[in-house]
Amino acid sequence: MEEKNITPEPIEEETEIEVAENEKEIEDEPFEIEEPKVRKSPKDYILERRSQRLAKLEEERLNNNFDDDEDENDLQTIVAKELDKRLKPLSETLGNQSFQQELQEVLTTYPGLKGNEEAIKKYAQAYPDTPLEFIAQGILFKKMSKENGREEAQLKAKSEQKGGNVKRPKIVKEKNAWEMSEAEFLETTNKVRSGLY
């Protein structure tokens, strides 16, 4: 076999000057430290939205250069505001009187609603454009359906009622086979065989 001379290749070593230059280049590069990412709390989101809204409103205010004073100085708007202010108590009393009159008419038409005035008033406040008679009919229907339901339940209970007996039968504890005498045992076995037991 032939031997081959394997000579290692020379490793290029950096000189001290080259090492110093490389370190200098690393030092010259700006080194930025990133802040760790942190979750925002709900408070942060609220504050961010608020600042965005305020910035948007400020931008709109700057873009709209109209004068509000012209509207306020308009003679018609001033007169309308004064009239509303002075006629408001009168219109409230007239409206209340007409409501009470309509309520009394409904109560005379539907006498079954006596005692349900508060319910009618609550519905009238919730639905101001709905006539009181329509509200009263709805309440009356609910009341009647409840009463009919009760009557039907009572009739059903009476029809399904069964006669019962207060006396309970005495439970006689029978003796087991070990406690019986021979005669009793034979008698019981004969009853079981014949189907009498």
Phi and psi in degrees as a GROMACS rama.xvg file:
@    title "Ramachandran Plot"
@    xaxis  label "Phi"
@    yaxis  label "Psi"
@TYPE xy
-93.9906  137.632  GLU-2
-94.442  134.901  GLU-3
-103.95  136.349  LYS-4
-86.0958  114.708  ASN-5
-104.711  115.854  ILE-6
-106.606  133.111  THR-7
-68.517  143.854  PRO-8
-74.5122  144.394  GLU-9
-68.7618  134.539  PRO-10
-83.6727  131.604  ILE-11
-81.579  117.334  GLU-12
-99.1757  142.727  GLU-13
-78.6847  141.572  GLU-14
-80.9443  165.838  THR-15
-62.354  -31.552  GLU-16
-68.4805  -44.7914  ILE-17
-65.3383  -38.5981  GLU-18
-62.7954  -43.1947  VAL-19
-64.4424  -38.818  ALA-20
-67.1281  -40.8591  GLU-21
-64.0593  -41.6799  ASN-22
-64.5502  -37.1089  GLU-23
-65.4666  -40.9104  LYS-24
-63.1482  -40.0633  GLU-25
-65.5344  -40.4184  ILE-26
-68.793  -32.1867  GLU-27
-72.7844  -28.037  ASP-28
-67.046  134.275  GLU-29
-69.3215  133.868  PRO-30
-108.655  113.333  PHE-31
-102.983  132.003  GLU-32
-98.0495  121.695  ILE-33
-83.7658  137.469  GLU-34
-71.9874  140.619  GLU-35
-67.5258  143.337  PRO-36
-72.9086  133.488  LYS-37
-123.559  139.834  VAL-38
-67.1399  143.007  ARG-39
-82.921  144.483  LYS-40
-86.8947  164.241  SER-41
-56.4207  -34.0129  PRO-42
-61.6787  -40.8429  LYS-43
-63.7304  -40.9863  ASP-44
-64.8591  -41.119  TYR-45
-62.6659  -45.8222  ILE-46
-63.1846  -39.2223  LEU-47
-63.6736  -45.4281  GLU-48
-63.2541  -40.0798  ARG-49
-62.5273  -44.8363  ARG-50
-65.551  -35.6719  SER-51
-65.342  -43.1022  GLN-52
-62.2586  -44.2891  ARG-53
-63.5275  -39.9543  LEU-54
-64.2573  -40.0513  ALA-55
-65.7511  -44.3332  LYS-56
-62.9154  -40.1522  LEU-57
-63.4291  -40.3334  GLU-58
-64.6153  -43.1144  GLU-59
-63.4429  -39.2662  GLU-60
-64.7552  -38.7965  ARG-61
-71.532  -33.1545  LEU-62
-74.4343  -33.9962  ASN-63
-92.6069  109.208  ASN-64
-109.265  51.3049  ASN-65
-98.8401  161.641  PHE-66
-106.221  118.395  ASP-67
-74.9946  -22.12  ASP-68
-65.3656  -29.3153  ASP-69
-64.1709  -40.7777  GLU-70
-65.9441  -40.0758  ASP-71
-70.7538  -31.293  GLU-72
-81.9657  -8.20369  ASN-73
-62.7837  129.279  ASP-74
-62.6403  -37.4912  LEU-75
-66.7883  -41.1915  GLN-76
-67.5462  -36.3518  THR-77
-65.3404  -43.158  ILE-78
-66.097  -41.8698  VAL-79
-63.3374  -41.0399  ALA-80
-63.7144  -42.5079  LYS-81
-64.086  -44.7412  GLU-82
-62.0039  -43.5705  LEU-83
-60.159  -41.1539  ASP-84
-63.989  -41.7461  LYS-85
-82.7737  -30.2691  ARG-86
-91.0424  -8.25365  LEU-87
-59.974  -47.7516  LYS-88
-61.4757  -38.4661  PRO-89
-65.7007  -44.079  LEU-90
-66.492  -34.3687  SER-91
-66.0979  -43.449  GLU-92
-67.1891  -40.8076  THR-93
-65.2329  -40.3519  LEU-94
-64.775  -39.8023  GLY-95
-65.7984  -41.0422  ASN-96
-64.262  -42.9336  GLN-97
-66.5279  -35.8104  SER-98
-64.1406  -45.9676  PHE-99
-62.6412  -38.9005  GLN-100
-65.4238  -44.518  GLN-101
-64.6852  -37.7285  GLU-102
-63.5555  -42.4434  LEU-103
-64.8404  -37.5586  GLN-104
-63.8202  -40.9419  GLU-105
-66.503  -41.488  VAL-106
-67.0607  -32.2195  LEU-107
-74.318  -33.6695  THR-108
-70.1342  -40.9655  THR-109
-118.431  87.1591  TYR-110
-67.6663  -15.6179  PRO-111
-71.9324  -6.54205  GLY-112
-95.5665  7.03551  LEU-113
-59.0674  131.251  LYS-114
92.9843  -5.36808  GLY-115
-108.248  21.9405  ASN-116
-62.2445  -38.1786  GLU-117
-64.2829  -40.5628  GLU-118
-64.2552  -40.9025  ALA-119
-63.4776  -41.7457  ILE-120
-64.2869  -40.5174  LYS-121
-63.5312  -43.9308  LYS-122
-65.4233  -36.79  TYR-123
-66.4236  -35.3664  ALA-124
-70.5127  -37.0509  GLN-125
-72.9839  -34.857  ALA-126
-124.558  80.143  TYR-127
-67.9271  -23.8908  PRO-128
-89.1746  -4.9302  ASP-129
-86.8733  133.607  THR-130
-63.7513  146.602  PRO-131
-65.2161  -31.3254  LEU-132
-63.8277  -39.67  GLU-133
-64.6489  -42.0412  PHE-134
-62.8747  -44.0978  ILE-135
-63.015  -40.2712  ALA-136
-63.6356  -39.0348  GLN-137
-63.5595  -44.2218  GLY-138
-66.526  -40.2024  ILE-139
-64.4376  -39.6106  LEU-140
-62.6636  -44.2672  PHE-141
-60.4315  -44.1811  LYS-142
-63.3885  -44.157  LYS-143
-67.8391  -38.0573  MET-144
-67.5155  -33.963  SER-145
-65.3151  -44.6953  LYS-146
-64.9383  -42.2607  GLU-147
-64.3536  -38.063  ASN-148
-63.2253  -40.5525  GLY-149
-65.1376  -44.8475  ARG-150
-62.5362  -41.9012  GLU-151
-64.2023  -39.4028  GLU-152
-64.9275  -40.4277  ALA-153
-66.223  -41.8579  GLN-154
-63.9484  -40.7964  LEU-155
-64.4177  -40.9377  LYS-156
-64.6559  -40.392  ALA-157
-67.2777  -37.673  LYS-158
-71.6843  -29.3161  SER-159
-89.8443  0.401152  GLU-160
-70.3781  134.972  GLN-161
-114.215  149.9  LYS-162
-72.0915  138.404  GLY-163
-127.221  165.063  GLY-164
-119.738  131.721  ASN-165
-74.4873  -30.2783  VAL-166
-76.5369  132.847  LYS-167
-97.2749  144.017  ARG-168
-70.706  145.691  PRO-169
-73.4632  133.051  LYS-170
-91.9842  117.037  ILE-171
-96.3743  122.103  VAL-172
-80.4065  122.849  LYS-173
-86.6372  153.056  GLU-174
-77.6653  147.413  LYS-175
-82.934  175.066  ASN-176
-62.029  -29.7947  ALA-177
-76.5304  -24.5098  TRP-178
-89.2151  -12.8591  GLU-179
-83.2249  152.879  MET-180
-79.9069  172.441  SER-181
-64.7895  -37.3121  GLU-182
-67.5358  -43.7876  ALA-183
-64.7301  -39.1385  GLU-184
-63.6936  -45.3309  PHE-185
-65.1089  -40.1454  LEU-186
-62.7151  -42.7949  GLU-187
-66.7916  -41.8655  THR-188
-64.2716  -36.6065  THR-189
-66.3604  -38.9538  ASN-190
-64.5927  -40.749  LYS-191
-66.4662  -42.1367  VAL-192
-65.5656  -38.6161  ARG-193
-83.1902  -7.84615  SER-194
86.0327  10.6653  GLY-195
-81.6632  -14.151  LEU-196
